Every structure is written in C-alpha cells, then in structure tokens.
Amino acid sequence: MPVIVVANPKGGVGKSTLSTQIAGWYASQGHAVMLGDVDRQQSSRQWLALRPPALAPIRPWEVAHDEIVRPPKGTTHVVLDTPAGLHGRRLDEVMKIADRLLVPLQPSLFDIQASHAFVQQLVAHKRADRVRMGLVAMRVREHTLAAEQLQQFLATLPLPVVAQLRDTQNYVQLAARGLTLWDLNPQRIPRDLAQWQPLLAWLEAP
C-alpha cells in the first residue's frame, strides 16, 4: 500500500491543494484512497466534507490522540497532508510510513528559505534512503522574475523537481466544491492536466 506524504514546514505553500488532487487522481483510477490530514487547520478534511457523494469516494484519515495510526481496512492508497512546522518526532513518524514524499513550494523568498532548511533535514534523515522524495513548484507564473529565481533555487537542491503547476483559479474553485481536476471534463483543463503528467508518472514509477 503506497503512502504519499506531502510536507513543508511553511504554511500556505499548497500542501492541501497537492494532497487533495493526488487523492482525487487515485480515486479516479478506481483505488480505495484514504486522505489523511494531521494539520491543525484540517483543510483536507474540510475539503472532503464538501465532496459530492456521487463522485469517486475518498475516505478520511482516522486520528486518535493526535497520533498517526494505521489506515482503515481495505485502503489501497494513502495520501497524507502534514502540518506546518513538521519536525522532530512527528517527522520521524511520517518518514517511517512514507513511500514517497513531495515538498510543495512557491516562488517567494520566504518559501525558498523555509524549504531549503527542510530539504536538507529530509536528505539527512536516517530513513532518507527508503523514501523517494521530490519537489513540486506551486502557483508558478511563467516568464516572471519570481519564477526565474525559483528555478535558480531548485537547481541548488539535492531533490528532483517532479512538476511545476501554474498559478490558476482552477484549483481555488475546485477546492471550494470538494472537486479535483479528475472530476472535470478533460477538454476544459488541458493545460493543467498536461502539467500533471510528469507528477503522475513519478507516482506510478516502480
């Protein structure tokens, strides 16, 4: 059972957006998906509450005493949305169960500074060799100075850039209705779907 962890110590970088979209993709493929949310804001759980019952189901994470516990029986894929400030014992717990870990970050100075230290911490972790890790650039506006600076920063990190997702209101509108890209007519969002192809290939790679 693959466990996909989405993590960054800084809030507001797109962790919940990335987590819900990945969970939605797995659900669209017919998998029994569990979306875990151990963030105090519970953004992913709130998103699940908005999801129309007629769509491909995504089950919520079951948390007891603020501890990461085993997923519900019958689950085939797990996506875990983690809190800001992830470190210490909680990071160790996450690394213990993760098969793949994605670090979303945005083209801003504050995100870059926070992400740099976190990536170094991940690479130095005792379980780093057992977890496949990658970066996802979020809300990227092409041909801007911020995007150029982000590219320069990403090139200095010891993790691969899995995908770059553009800055679009599509994700905002989908989140407000409990939807994902995979719940829409593909002809409406060809550009976004194309940007997701490298990330989906990375998730599916052995």
C-alpha positions as CSV (number, residue, x, y, z in Angstrom):
1,M,0.0,0.0,0.0
2,P,1.8,3.2,-1.2
3,V,1.8,6.1,1.3
4,I,2.3,9.5,-0.3
5,V,3.3,12.3,2.1
6,V,3.0,16.0,1.3
7,A,5.2,18.1,3.6
8,N,6.7,21.5,4.0
9,P,7.4,23.4,7.3
10,K,5.8,26.5,6.0
11,G,2.0,27.0,5.8
12,G,0.2,28.3,2.7
13,V,2.5,26.6,0.2
14,G,-0.1,24.4,-1.4
15,K,0.1,21.2,0.7
16,S,-3.6,20.7,0.8
17,T,-4.1,21.5,-2.8
18,L,-1.5,19.0,-3.8
19,S,-2.8,16.3,-1.4
20,T,-6.4,16.6,-2.5
21,Q,-5.5,16.5,-6.1
22,I,-3.3,13.4,-5.7
23,A,-6.1,11.6,-3.7
24,G,-8.6,12.6,-6.4
25,W,-6.4,11.1,-9.1
26,Y,-6.0,7.8,-7.3
27,A,-9.8,7.7,-6.7
28,S,-10.4,8.3,-10.4
29,Q,-8.3,5.2,-11.1
30,G,-10.6,3.1,-9.0
31,H,-8.3,2.8,-6.0
32,A,-9.6,2.7,-2.4
33,V,-8.0,6.0,-1.3
34,M,-7.6,7.5,2.2
35,L,-6.8,11.2,2.6
36,G,-5.0,11.8,5.9
37,D,-5.0,15.2,7.5
38,V,-2.8,15.8,10.6
39,D,-2.7,19.5,10.0
40,R,-4.4,21.6,12.8
41,Q,-6.3,23.6,10.2
42,Q,-7.8,20.3,8.9
43,S,-8.0,21.8,5.3
44,S,-8.1,18.4,3.7
45,R,-10.8,17.1,6.0
46,Q,-12.9,20.2,5.3
47,W,-12.5,19.6,1.6
48,L,-13.7,16.0,2.0
49,A,-16.8,17.3,3.7
50,L,-17.6,19.3,0.5
51,R,-17.0,16.5,-1.9
52,P,-20.2,15.4,-3.7
53,P,-21.1,11.8,-2.7
54,A,-21.7,10.8,-6.3
55,L,-18.0,11.2,-7.2
56,A,-15.2,8.6,-6.7
57,P,-15.0,8.1,-3.0
58,I,-12.1,9.2,-0.8
59,R,-12.0,8.1,2.8
60,P,-10.8,10.3,5.7
61,W,-7.8,9.5,7.9
62,E,-8.7,8.3,11.4
63,V,-6.6,10.0,14.0
64,A,-6.6,9.2,17.7
65,H,-4.9,11.3,20.4
66,D,-3.1,13.3,17.7
67,E,-1.1,10.3,16.6
68,I,-0.6,8.8,13.2
69,V,-2.4,5.5,13.2
70,R,-3.0,2.7,10.7
71,P,-5.3,3.4,7.8
72,P,-8.8,1.9,7.6
73,K,-9.1,-1.7,6.4
74,G,-9.5,-2.0,2.6
75,T,-7.4,1.0,1.8
76,T,-5.1,0.6,-1.1
77,H,-3.5,4.1,-1.4
78,V,-2.8,6.7,1.3
79,V,-2.2,10.5,0.8
80,L,-1.1,12.3,4.0
81,D,-1.4,16.1,4.3
82,T,1.0,17.2,7.1
83,P,1.1,20.3,9.3
84,A,3.4,23.3,9.1
85,G,6.4,23.1,11.3
86,L,6.8,19.3,10.8
87,H,10.0,18.2,12.7
88,G,11.3,16.0,15.4
89,R,9.1,13.0,16.5
90,R,6.3,13.9,14.1
91,L,8.7,14.0,11.2
92,D,10.2,10.6,12.3
93,E,6.7,9.1,12.4
94,V,5.9,10.4,8.9
95,M,9.2,9.1,7.4
96,K,8.6,5.7,9.0
97,I,5.4,5.2,7.0
98,A,6.1,7.2,3.8
99,D,6.9,5.5,0.5
100,R,7.1,8.8,-1.4
101,L,7.4,12.4,-0.1
102,L,6.6,15.5,-2.0
103,V,7.7,19.0,-1.0
104,P,5.5,21.7,-2.5
105,L,7.0,25.2,-2.6
106,Q,6.1,28.6,-4.1
107,P,8.3,31.2,-5.9
108,S,8.7,33.5,-2.9
109,L,11.7,34.4,-0.8
110,F,10.1,33.1,2.4
111,D,9.1,29.8,0.9
112,I,12.6,29.3,-0.5
113,Q,14.3,30.0,2.8
114,A,12.0,27.7,4.7
115,S,12.1,24.9,2.1
116,H,15.9,24.9,1.9
117,A,16.4,24.0,5.5
118,F,13.6,21.4,5.4
119,V,15.0,19.7,2.3
120,Q,18.4,19.5,4.0
121,Q,16.8,17.9,7.0
122,L,15.0,15.4,4.8
123,V,18.1,14.4,3.0
124,A,20.0,13.9,6.2
125,H,17.2,11.8,7.8
126,K,18.1,8.3,8.8
127,R,15.3,6.9,6.6
128,A,16.0,9.1,3.6
129,D,17.3,6.2,1.5
130,R,14.0,4.4,2.0
131,V,11.7,7.2,0.9
132,R,11.6,8.5,-2.7
133,M,11.4,12.3,-2.5
134,G,10.7,15.1,-4.9
135,L,9.8,18.8,-5.2
136,V,6.7,20.4,-6.7
137,A,6.7,24.1,-7.7
138,M,3.3,25.5,-7.0
139,R,1.5,28.6,-8.3
140,V,4.2,29.4,-10.8
141,R,3.7,32.3,-13.2
142,E,5.8,31.8,-16.2
143,H,8.2,34.4,-17.5
144,T,8.3,36.3,-14.2
145,L,11.3,37.2,-12.0
146,A,9.9,35.1,-9.2
147,A,9.7,32.1,-11.4
148,E,13.3,32.6,-12.6
149,Q,14.6,32.9,-9.1
150,L,12.7,29.8,-8.2
151,Q,14.4,27.9,-11.0
152,Q,17.8,29.0,-9.8
153,F,16.9,27.9,-6.3
154,L,15.6,24.5,-7.3
155,A,18.8,23.8,-9.2
156,T,20.7,24.0,-5.9
157,L,18.6,21.4,-4.1
158,P,19.5,17.7,-3.9
159,L,16.0,16.6,-4.8
160,P,14.4,16.3,-8.3
161,V,11.7,18.7,-9.5
162,V,8.8,16.4,-10.2
163,A,6.4,19.0,-11.6
164,Q,5.6,22.7,-11.9
165,L,2.0,23.8,-11.6
166,R,0.8,27.1,-12.8
167,D,-0.9,29.8,-10.8
168,T,-4.6,29.4,-11.7
169,Q,-8.0,29.9,-10.1
170,N,-8.9,26.4,-11.2
171,Y,-7.5,24.9,-8.0
172,V,-9.3,27.5,-5.9
173,Q,-12.6,26.9,-7.5
174,L,-12.2,23.1,-7.3
175,A,-11.3,23.3,-3.6
176,A,-14.4,25.3,-2.8
177,R,-16.6,22.4,-4.2
178,G,-14.6,19.4,-3.0
179,L,-13.5,18.6,-6.5
180,T,-10.3,17.7,-8.4
181,L,-9.1,18.0,-11.9
182,W,-10.0,14.4,-12.4
183,D,-13.7,15.2,-11.8
184,L,-13.9,17.6,-14.7
185,N,-14.2,17.2,-18.5
186,P,-10.6,16.9,-19.6
187,Q,-11.3,19.3,-22.5
188,R,-11.9,22.1,-20.0
189,I,-8.4,21.8,-18.4
190,P,-5.9,20.5,-21.0
191,R,-3.0,22.8,-19.8
192,D,-3.4,21.7,-16.2
193,L,-3.6,18.0,-17.0
194,A,-0.5,18.3,-19.1
195,Q,1.4,19.8,-16.2
196,W,0.4,16.9,-14.0
197,Q,1.7,14.2,-16.3
198,P,5.3,14.2,-15.0
199,L,4.0,14.0,-11.4
200,L,1.6,11.1,-12.1
201,A,4.4,9.3,-13.9
202,W,6.7,9.8,-10.8
203,L,4.0,8.5,-8.5
204,E,3.5,5.4,-10.7
205,A,7.1,4.6,-11.3
206,P,8.4,1.5,-9.5
